[in-house]
Each structure stands twice: as structure tokens, then as C-alpha cells.
Amino acid sequence: MSPRAYRSQKRLAAAGETRGRILEAARSLLAADPPVTFTIDAVAERADVARMTVYYRFGS
């Protein structure tokens, strides 16, 4: 599933911010914890998004 196309510039910007928060959460987990503790649930929690949002934005 690919991310949807947005007509609204505000919604497009918000989607970009969400993606950025997910990436930053993943980076910080990889830098701070051993990789064995790296999970989608941990990324979602740190980024303050639902687990399905992570899958939606990045796939499996």
C-alpha cells in the first residue's frame, strides 16, 4: 500500500511531519538501545503514533 495523495497542503505537511517523527524515533532507538530491543511497537510509541501508522508509512 502506498501513501495516499493529499490535496490539502496542510495535510501533506502533517503527513511529512508524522513520517519525520517516525524516522527520528527509529534513529534514536537504534542509537540508544541494542538492536534486539528495536520493535515497531517501540518506534510507534516513541513517535506517538499507532503501530499501523508505521506500517502504512513504511511497509513491513
N, C-alpha and C positions, 0 to 999 in steps of 0.2 A: 504494500500500500504506500503510495507516495503522498507527501503532504499536500493538502488542498491549496488551490489558488485563491487568494483573497482579493476582493475588490477594494476594500477599505484599507487605506494606508495605515490607520491606527491599528487595525487588527494584524496587518502584515508586520508592523513594528513589534507588537506584543508577541507574536509567534517567534520572531527573531530573538527577542529578549528571553523567552522561555528556552529556546534552543541554547542560547548562551549560558543560561543558568545551569542547564543540564551538563553542558561541556565543562563548565567550571567545577561543578560538583564532582564529576568524574575525575578531573585532573587533581583536585585536592585529595580525594580518596586514594588515588594511586600514589600520590606523593607522601601521604601521612601514614597509610596503613600497608601492611603486607598485601600483595595482590590476592592472596587467598580469601581475604575478607571483602573483596570488591564484588558487590552484587548489584543487580538492577534495583532491588528494593532500597539499598543504601544510597544509591545515586538519586533515586526519586525522592527519598526522604530529605536528603541534603539540599536538593534543588527545590523542595517544596512543591512537587508536582505528583500526580498519580503515576503509579508504575506503568500503566498503559500509555501515558503520555510519552514516556521514554521510548517504549516500543514503537509507538506511532511515529515519532520523530526520526528514529534511527534503525528500526527493524530489529531483528533478533541477533 
